[in-house]
Amino acid sequence: MSDRIAIIGISGSGKSRLARELGARSGLPVVQMDALFWSGSWRPVPEAEYLAAHECLIESERWIIEGYVDAAMAGRLRRADQVIFLDPPGWLCAWRVIRRWLEHRRSARPELSPEALERFQLRFLWTVTTRAERPAILAALEGVDPTKIVRRG
């Protein structure tokens, strides 16, 4: 197994669950980007602080980092020994987002602060269903050695 694993995909693709499962099996520390990016009740941390924490994390020798990808995160994909791209259909991701809301609308997910309860927004559900984030993920993967990418549908 690899020592540095990046798990990426759109919302509801199963990133957090896979990261927890791989972390339990491998003993690698798991970092959820939501926990790094959000503080309190869905307030983003200052960008400089967030980026510095991300850079510090990817310099470590052993990790599983799950979460979204943007231009600032390209270093994570290059540094990873393995990149797992979860790419299920939009309807399945939408169902998982609804299920997550039902499960965590009164108590936050374990990786988030207690006041970060799930919210339901039709606009967000539409974004997930149409997989609007997917083109940015595919663009980020263009800079990664294809032998390091595992794609799961």
Number of C-alpha atoms within 10 A of each C-alpha: 8 14 16 22 26 26 26 24 25 25 24 25 25 20 23 22 12 16 23 18 13 17 18 12 9 13 13 20 16 20 21 19 18 16 17 18 19 17 17 14 14 16 10 14 14 11 10 9 11 16 16 10 13 20 14 10 16 21 13 11 11 18 21 27 28 25 21 19 24 12 10 10 16 14 16 20 26 18 17 24 18 23 28 20 21 20 18 17 14 21 16 15 23 22 16 17 23 18 13 17 19 14 14 16 15 14 16 18 18 9 15 21 16 14 14 21 19 20 15 14 10 8 9 15 20 14 16 25 20 15 20 14 16 17 10 14 18 13 13 18 19 9 12 18 13 11 9 16 18 12 14 11 8
